[in-house]
C-alpha cells in the first residue's frame, strides 16, 4: 500500500489534474510552449507541440505537493537524499522527461503528436508510450528512496497497468474518439 500511496498516487493524480483540468481549461497558458521551442531537426520537429513547459511545471509541482502530503499523513519517511517534496518533484520531473525519447522517435518515423500508427510500428510505440515515463519515474524513485529492486518492479507493473487501464477506459467511454485505438484494443472494442 505504501508503494502505491507514495510513488504512484502522486504521479497519477498530478497527471489526471494536468490533463483533465489544466490543459482543458488552458490554465497557465504562458507555459503552454513546446519544450523543443518549435525547432526542426533533420526536417522534422524534435518532440512536437504537445510536450510543453506547462506539463513539466504542473506535473513536477503537483507530484511534489502530493508526495509531501502523503508522507506527512500516512507514511514514514522513505527518501534517502532529499525531503519528500523535493523527491516527489524529482520523480514528477523525470516522469515528464521520460516521455521525450518516445516523442522524438515518433517524429523521426512520421507519427504525429498524440497519434497512433498501425501494425508493428503502432504496437511498438503504444508499448513505449505506456512504459517510458513510468520507467523513468520508477528508476528515479529507486535511487532516491529506500526501494529494493522488487519494489521498483512492483511500481513499474502497477504504474504501467494503471496507464494502460486508464488509456483503455478513455477509448471505451469515447474520450479518445479522435484517435484510432491501438490494434489489440481496436479488436477488443469492435470485434467484428
Secondary structure in CASP SS format (residue, H / E / C, confidence):
PFRMAT SS
TARGET T0000
AUTHOR 0000-0000-0000
METHOD secondary structure of the structure
MODEL  1
X C 1.00
X H 1.00
X H 1.00
X H 1.00
X H 1.00
X H 1.00
X H 1.00
X H 1.00
X H 1.00
X H 1.00
X H 1.00
X H 1.00
X H 1.00
X H 1.00
X H 1.00
X H 1.00
X H 1.00
X H 1.00
X H 1.00
X H 1.00
X H 1.00
X H 1.00
X H 1.00
X C 1.00
X C 1.00
X C 1.00
X C 1.00
X C 1.00
X H 1.00
X H 1.00
X H 1.00
X C 1.00
X C 1.00
X E 1.00
X C 1.00
X C 1.00
X C 1.00
X C 1.00
X C 1.00
X E 1.00
X E 1.00
X C 1.00
X C 1.00
X E 1.00
X E 1.00
X C 1.00
X C 1.00
X C 1.00
X C 1.00
X C 1.00
X C 1.00
X E 1.00
X H 1.00
X H 1.00
X H 1.00
X H 1.00
X H 1.00
X H 1.00
X H 1.00
X H 1.00
X H 1.00
X H 1.00
X H 1.00
X H 1.00
X H 1.00
X H 1.00
X H 1.00
X H 1.00
X H 1.00
X H 1.00
X H 1.00
X H 1.00
X H 1.00
X H 1.00
X C 1.00
X C 1.00
X C 1.00
X C 1.00
X E 1.00
X C 1.00
X C 1.00
X C 1.00
X C 1.00
X H 1.00
X H 1.00
X H 1.00
X H 1.00
X H 1.00
X H 1.00
X H 1.00
X H 1.00
X H 1.00
X H 1.00
X H 1.00
X H 1.00
X H 1.00
X H 1.00
X H 1.00
X H 1.00
X H 1.00
X H 1.00
X H 1.00
X H 1.00
X H 1.00
X H 1.00
X H 1.00
X H 1.00
X H 1.00
X C 1.00
X C 1.00
X C 1.00
X C 1.00
X C 1.00
X C 1.00
X C 1.00
X C 1.00
X C 1.00
X C 1.00
X H 1.00
X H 1.00
X H 1.00
X H 1.00
X H 1.00
X H 1.00
X H 1.00
X H 1.00
X H 1.00
X H 1.00
X H 1.00
X H 1.00
X H 1.00
X H 1.00
X H 1.00
X H 1.00
X H 1.00
X H 1.00
X H 1.00
X H 1.00
X H 1.00
X H 1.00
X H 1.00
X H 1.00
X H 1.00
X H 1.00
X E 1.00
X C 1.00
X C 1.00
X C 1.00
X H 1.00
X H 1.00
X H 1.00
X H 1.00
X H 1.00
X H 1.00
X H 1.00
X H 1.00
X H 1.00
X H 1.00
X H 1.00
X H 1.00
X H 1.00
X H 1.00
X H 1.00
X H 1.00
X H 1.00
X H 1.00
X H 1.00
X H 1.00
X H 1.00
X H 1.00
X H 1.00
X H 1.00
X C 1.00
X C 1.00
X C 1.00
X C 1.00
X C 1.00
X C 1.00
X C 1.00
X C 1.00
X C 1.00
X C 1.00
X H 1.00
X H 1.00
X H 1.00
X H 1.00
X H 1.00
X H 1.00
X H 1.00
X C 1.00
X C 1.00
X C 1.00
END
